[in-house]
Amino acid sequence: MTKSIIKSAGYIVTDKAQSAIYGYGPSADEAWASLVSEMSLAGVTVVGEIDDAEISVSYPHETPANNYKIFAATGALLAAVDENGGNISWGRRGLVACLPSEE
């Protein structure tokens, strides 16, 4: 069985563990801005690199930018994040993040 080609419609930002989606948008820059905005609303500032040992002690309200990854994403995944928030099941097909039903 041949799989159809999967196309990206925008971007998501996830943590290194890929446990949740923290930002999304039609461009990588807008997805990153979404992450920064959401973190700001939670009282957290996205900053440059911080050593892991320092995070909880010295910088309790900061998160290092290098803890996040940006992936291209399908329109269906972007719509699901918009509707349900970033704590949803998702996967990847090749380099594109998608819903499990699209894998």
N, C-alpha and C positions, 0 to 999 in steps of 0.2 A: 504494500500500500504506500503510495506516495503522499507525503504531507504537503499541504499548500504552503506557499511562501508567506511568512509572517512579516508584517510591516510595522514600523514604529510610527506613532502619532504624537509623541512627546517624550518626556523624561520623568524619571522618579529619582529621589534621593533616599538611600537606605543606609543603615549603619553597617559596619563591617561584617557583623554576624548575619546580616540580611533578615533580621527578625521583625522589622516593621518599616513602613514607608513614612518618612518624615517630611517630605516635600515632593511636589510634582508640578509640572507645567508644560506648555507647548515647546519651550526651548530649555536647554540645560541651564542657562542663566536664570530663567524664570523659576525653574524647579529649585535651584539653589536659593534664590530669594525667598521662595516659599518656606524652605527649611529655616532660614534665618528669622523670618517673621514669626513662624510658629514657636521657635525656641524663645524668641523675645517675649512672646505672650506668656510663656511659662516661666519667665524670669531667668532665662539662661542665655548667655552670650556665646556665639560661635567665634572662636579665636584661632590663631595659628597653632602651631604644635605645642602640646603640653605633655610632659613625661607622665606616663600612667600612674606612677607613685604619687605625683603631685596633685592629681585631679581632685580626689576627695578631701585632701587636707588643705591645700593652699587655694584651690580654685573651685569651691563647691558649686558656684553658679556659672561655670564656664565649661564649654565642651570643645575639644579640638577639632578643627576642620578635617584633619586627616582620619577621623573616625567614620567618615561617611564616603559613600560611593555613589556615582551617578550612572544610571542605566537608561538606555532607550527603552520605551515602553509602548505597548499596544494601546489603541484607543479604548478597548474594553477594560483594560486594567486602570487606565486613567479615570474612566467613568466610575468604576467601582470604588476607587479611592475617593473621588469627589462625593460619592453617595454615602460611603460607609466609614471613611477615615482610613488611616494607614495600617491598622492592625487587622489585616486580611491575609488570606492565603494567596500566594503567588509563586511563580517559578520563572524559569528562563528557557527559552528555546533559542539556542545559539547565543547571540549577544543581546537579544531583546527580551525584556521582562514582560511577563504575560500572566493571565489567569491560568489556573490549573487546567481548565477546559480547553485552552489554546495550545497546551504543550504537545 
